Amino acid sequence: MFLGWGVGEGLIRNTKAPLGWLVALLLFVAVLLADVVSPPELDFSAFYLVPVIWLTWCRGTREGLLLALICGIGWYTHDFLSGRFVSSEFFRLLDAANRQISYLLAAGAVGALRREVLTQQALNRQLNEAMAEVRELKGLLPVCAWCHNIRDEGGQWHTMELFLAQRTKAATTHGICPACEARFHEEAGPGEEVG
């Protein structure tokens, strides 16, 4: 994706504060300038969302909310100084509050999405690490009927313990099952102890 948008180790993780703020402020100034040079009938207030979304995605909710406040103040200041006609200053303030709330909500929503993406990336990393540790034995294992050694792909015979240790992270320990213990006592006679 372009510039690592949202995946892997792209913008969502690596944008340093000065760069994130510089880009966001440049976007804010560009929107403000477009708003200043356009006639009062044109409204660029929705475009103030662009720097808010950018900074929130790159740096997090807290910084996005701060920029949302700056954008709301910037829009209101421009609207006040532009001479746009309103029947009452109360309506200009109400309009500014409406836009300010939309900027703050956008920062909150993008921040929540960012947290979910980061959580998902962390879970994917953990899953990939776990999958890398899992080794599965498949197919038929040729086991000696007498000594229970196992033949590998190269034709070499190995003890079951060595074969498993080389191919898995499993360790073996020894014990005796009840059937073998009973057979041992039957063959050895009374008084003999198991190994």
Secondary structure, DSSP 8 states (H G I E B T S, - for coil): -GGGTTSTTSHHHH--HHHHHHHHHHHHHHHHHHHHHS-TTS--GGGGHHHHHHHHHHH-HHHHHHHHHHHHHHHHHHHHHHT---S-HHHHHHHHHHHHHHHHHHHHHHHHHHHHHHHHHHHHHHHHHHHHH-----S---B-TTT--EE-TTS-EE-HHHHHHHHSS--------HHHHHHHHHHH-TT----
